[in-house]
Amino acid sequence: MTSEALTRWHQHRMTIVISQIAPTFLLITTIALLQFGLAESPFAVKVAAAGILLASGILGALVQFQSAQEATTLANTALANEPEVRASARWLWVVQFVTPAIFTVIYLALMVALFG
């Protein structure tokens, strides 16, 4: 069971990392596009950009939250005797709460820059 559980643990960690790629890339791209005039675009284009960012952030946060929750459960049950896993698992709250909060702050700052 431990080998299978470790495989699942690593899959959850990989899912968390991959789920951060799209929102991060889109935030960076939006900052770059603001430098090239996105804020002067028609209102519909700005709303579309805001919606794309919001959707990617929400979906990314949901995946991160669920994967972190499942990894925490796995670490506390099937992998409770694995010290490296337990040490790593105690930081999964950052993925669940801090990372979405940081995205939200950046998103709001970009909305002020885009619509302000």
C-alpha positions in Angstrom: 0.0 0.0 0.0 2.8 2.4 0.8 4.2 2.3 -2.7 0.8 3.0 -4.2 0.2 5.7 -1.6 3.5 7.3 -2.4 2.6 7.3 -6.1 -0.7 9.0 -5.3 1.2 11.5 -3.1 3.5 12.5 -5.9 0.6 12.7 -8.3 -1.2 15.2 -6.0 2.0 17.3 -5.7 2.4 17.3 -9.5 -1.2 18.3 -10.0 -0.7 21.2 -7.6 2.3 22.4 -9.6 0.7 22.1 -12.9 -2.5 23.8 -11.8 -0.4 26.9 -11.0 1.1 27.2 -14.5 -1.9 28.6 -16.4 -3.0 31.3 -13.9 0.6 32.4 -13.4 1.2 32.6 -17.1 -2.0 34.6 -17.7 -1.2 37.0 -14.9 2.3 37.7 -16.4 0.8 38.0 -19.9 -1.8 40.5 -18.7 0.9 42.6 -17.1 2.8 42.5 -20.4 -0.3 43.3 -22.4 -1.0 46.3 -20.2 2.3 47.7 -21.3 1.2 47.4 -24.9 -2.1 49.1 -24.5 -4.6 46.6 -23.2 -6.0 49.2 -20.9 -6.9 51.3 -23.9 -8.7 48.4 -25.6 -12.5 48.4 -26.1 -14.5 47.6 -22.9 -15.5 44.1 -24.3 -11.9 43.2 -24.7 -11.1 44.3 -21.1 -14.0 42.3 -19.8 -13.0 39.2 -21.7 -9.4 39.5 -20.4 -10.7 39.9 -16.8 -13.0 36.9 -17.3 -10.3 34.7 -18.7 -8.0 35.6 -15.7 -10.8 35.0 -13.2 -11.8 31.7 -14.7 -8.3 30.3 -14.8 -7.7 31.5 -11.2 -10.9 29.9 -9.9 -10.3 26.6 -11.7 -6.6 26.6 -10.6 -7.5 27.3 -7.0 -10.2 24.6 -7.0 -7.7 22.0 -8.3 -5.0 23.1 -5.9 -7.4 23.1 -2.9 -8.8 19.6 -3.7 -5.3 18.1 -4.4 -3.9 19.6 -1.3 -6.8 18.3 0.8 -6.5 14.8 -0.7 -2.7 14.8 -0.2 -3.2 15.9 3.4 -5.6 13.1 4.0 -3.2 10.6 2.4 -0.3 11.9 4.5 -2.3 11.5 7.7 -3.5 8.0 6.9 -1.7 5.7 4.5 1.6 7.7 4.7 1.5 8.5 8.4 4.8 6.6 8.9 6.7 8.5 6.2 8.5 11.4 7.9 9.3 13.2 4.6 5.7 13.2 3.5 4.4 14.3 6.9 7.0 17.2 6.9 5.9 18.3 3.5 2.2 17.8 4.1 2.2 20.3 7.0 2.8 23.1 4.4 -0.1 22.2 2.2 -2.3 24.9 3.9 -0.2 27.4 1.9 -1.4 25.9 -1.3 -5.0 25.9 0.0 -5.2 29.4 1.4 -2.2 31.6 0.8 -1.7 31.0 -2.9 -5.4 31.8 -3.8 -5.1 34.9 -1.6 -2.0 36.1 -3.5 -3.8 35.5 -6.8 -6.7 37.5 -5.6 -4.6 40.5 -4.6 -2.7 40.4 -8.0 -6.0 40.0 -9.8 -7.5 43.0 -8.1 -4.4 45.1 -8.8 -4.6 44.2 -12.5 -8.3 45.1 -12.6 -7.5 48.5 -11.2 -4.9 48.9 -13.8 -7.2 47.6 -16.5 -10.3 49.5 -15.7 -9.1 52.3 -13.5 
